[in-house]
Structures are given as C-alpha cells and as structure tokens.
Amino acid sequence: MGSRNAAIAKTRQRILDATIKLHTQHGIFGTTWKDIATEADVAIGTVYKHFPTLDDLVPACGELLMERLRPPSPEAVTEIIGGATDPKERLRRVANELFAFYHRGGRHLESDLRERELPAMREWEEYLRNMVAGFVREALAERPGDDVVQAISFLFDFPTFKAMRIRGMTVDLAAEMATAMALCWLKGKGRTSTD
C-alpha cells in the first residue's frame, strides 16, 4: 500500500509541477487539461481524477508555490524591522523584504483580469494586500490610520514593484525609491520627519 500511495503522490506532484510551469508560460486560462496531461506525461483522465476543477487545481498550485517562494510571514515583521526606530529604516527594511519576495516570485505572482475572478486568486490577492498593509502599519511606528496605511501600501505592492522593474530599476533601487516616495508623502502630510 505504501508504494501505491507514493506513486499517487508522485503523479500528483508531476501534475502540479506541469501546471505551474504552463500557468506561468500561458496563464491559467491559456492552459488546457490536455496541455497539463501532456506536460506531466499522464492521461487527461488522471489530471481530472486528481483535480476535477480549476477550483481544486489552482489552490493546490498556490500552496506549492508558496512553499517554494517563501513569502514573508506577517508574524516575522517585528524581526524584519528589528531594532530600527527611524521611519526611513523601518520602511526600507519592509520594502527590501517585500521586494525580495516579489523578485523571487516573478511571473508566478502575475495574474490577468479573468484569473482574478477565480476564488483562489481573489483570496491570494486579498492575502497579499493585507500582508503589505500589515507590514506598512508596523513600519509606521506612530500607528497610522487606515488612510495612511493604504496610501503608503500601494508603493510597496507587487504592481508598483513590477512597474519599477519594467523601467529598469534594480530590486534594491526599487526598494529605495518606494521608501523615499513613502517618506516624501508622509513629510508632505506632516506625519514624519525625514531627517
């Protein structure tokens, strides 16, 4: 029985690996069950047996990706910020951690408008937004209101990181620029000193 379970697990893993590869190359809706079966070297029925619907397949791929990409844990924000007391340093550390994750994730973190309608994708994007907002809230030691957190969070979101990278910025420069823009906004609102 053990070898049968091992074979089932190995087949499931091949399907997930093939799916992640194809979804990265062609998108979720640009990938068929036949494509997955061919890439995984299994029958189409085998794919359906393991994952009858996209609502079964996408979350399983997401779990595997998160194991591989290691997103920063909201519980680790205190450790990430460390003993920094200066707002600039606190924000810089948060930006560095988030942008390193976005860089590791690359195309795996991208989705198109149709894909965002899938329940698993909506949950993932909500998780990311909440994670970023939590990191920003913790970095802004004076406990800002939601309006301030939202205004600063967009600078630390994946789409902002992606736009900076498209424009040729390195990961480090993107983190530095996001931090500088956040501090500029805060200073303009009289929320912090940049000295």
N, C-alpha and C positions, 0 to 999 in steps of 0.2 A: 504494500500500500504506500510506503514511503517513496518509492521510485516513481510511482504513478503521480503522486502529489507534486513531486519535484518536476516531473515532465510538464504537468499542467502549469505550474508556476513559471517554468522556463518559457513555455509558449505564450503565456500572458505577458511576460516581460518583453519578448520579441515583438508582440503586437504593440505594446506601449512605446517601445523604442522606435519602431517603424512609424507609428502615428505622430510622435513628437517630431521626428525628422520631416515628415511630409507636411505637417501643420506649419512648421517653421518655413518650409520652402514655398508652400502653396496656399496657406491659410486653412482654417478649419473647413470652410465650405468649398474650398478648391480641392479637397481630398475626398476620394470615394472609399467605400469599404473595399472595393476591388483593389484600389491603389495600396491600401494598407495590407491586404492579404498578400499581394504580390511582393511588397517590400519585406514583409515578415516571413515570407515563404510558407504560408499556411493557406488553407481553403477559406473562401469568403464565409462559409458557414461557421468556421472556427472563430473568426472575428466576431460574428453575431452571437455566438454562444457565450463568449467572454464579456462582450459589450453590446447588448441589444440595441442601444440608442446612443445618440450623442450625449444625452444627459447622464449616461453611465460612463462613457469613454472620456469626455473632457475632464471631469473631476479627477479621474484616475491619472490622467496625464499631468494634471496640475499638481497632484500630490507628489508624483515622481520628480517633476521639475523643481519643486520647492526643496526636496531633499538634495538635489544636485546644485541648485543655485544659492542655497542658504540665505534667505532674506534676513535682514537684521530683525531681531526679536524685539518687540516693544518692551519686554522685560529687561533688555540689555541697554536701554537708553541711558540709565544712570552710569553704567560702566563706560559707555561710549563717550559721554560728556566728561566723565572723570571728575577731577577736582577743579575744572575750569570755572571761573566766576565771571570772566569777561564775556559779554554777549557775543562779541565777534568770534571769540574762540569757541564758545559753545555752539553757535550756529555753524561755524566752519567744520567742527567735528561731526555734526549731524549731516551736513552736506557731503562730506567725504565718505561717510558710511553709506548713505543712501545712493550716492552716485557710483560708488564701487559696486554695489548690488546691481544697479541698472546696467552697468558695463558688463558684469558677469552674465546678466540675463539677456542682453542684446535683443535679438529678434524674437526671442521667446516671450518677451513682455509686450509685444505689439499685438494689437487686435484691430480688426476693421469694424465699421459701424454695425454690420449684420451680426458679427460674432459677439458684440456687446449685448445682444439681446438674449444670449444663452444664459440660463440661471447661474451656471458655474462661473461664467465670465463676469456677470454682474457682481457676484459675491467676491470674486478676486479683486475687481476694481474698487469695490467698497472697502475691502480689507486694506488695500494699498493706500487709499485716501485717508482712512483712519490711522494707519500706521504713520504716515507722513505727518498728519496733524498732531498726533501724539508726540512725535519726536520734536516738532517745532514748538509745541506747547511747553515741553520740558526744557528745551534750549532757551526759551524766553523766560528767564527765572522770575520775572515780576508777575507771573500768572496772568497773561493777557486774556482779553475777551475773545469770543469766537470770531469776531470780525477781524481781529489782528491775526489770529491763527490762520484763518482762511486766506487772508491777503498774502501772508508770508509763505504758506504751504504751496501755493502754485509755483513758486520759484524753486521748490525742492521736489516737485512732481516729475515723473518719468517723461511726459511730453516736453517739458521745459528742458530737461537734460538732453533729450533726443534732438531738439531744435538747436541747442548749443553745439552738439557733436556734428550735426549736419553742416554747421557753419565753420567747422574746422577746429573747434576748441578741444584741447585735451581734456581728459576726465578731471585732472587737477585744476586746470584753468576754469572749467565749467563750475566746479565746486566753489572756487574762489569768487567767481563772478556772481553766482547765486547769493553767496554770503554778503558780498558788497552791495548788491541791489537790495537785499533784505534790510541791511543796516541803513542804507540811504532812505528807504521808505520809512523805517522806524524813526530816524532822525527828523525827517520831514513832518512826521506826526507828533514830534516831541516825546517819543516813547523811550529813547535811549540816547546815550552819548556814544559817539564812535571813537572817542579818544582812548 
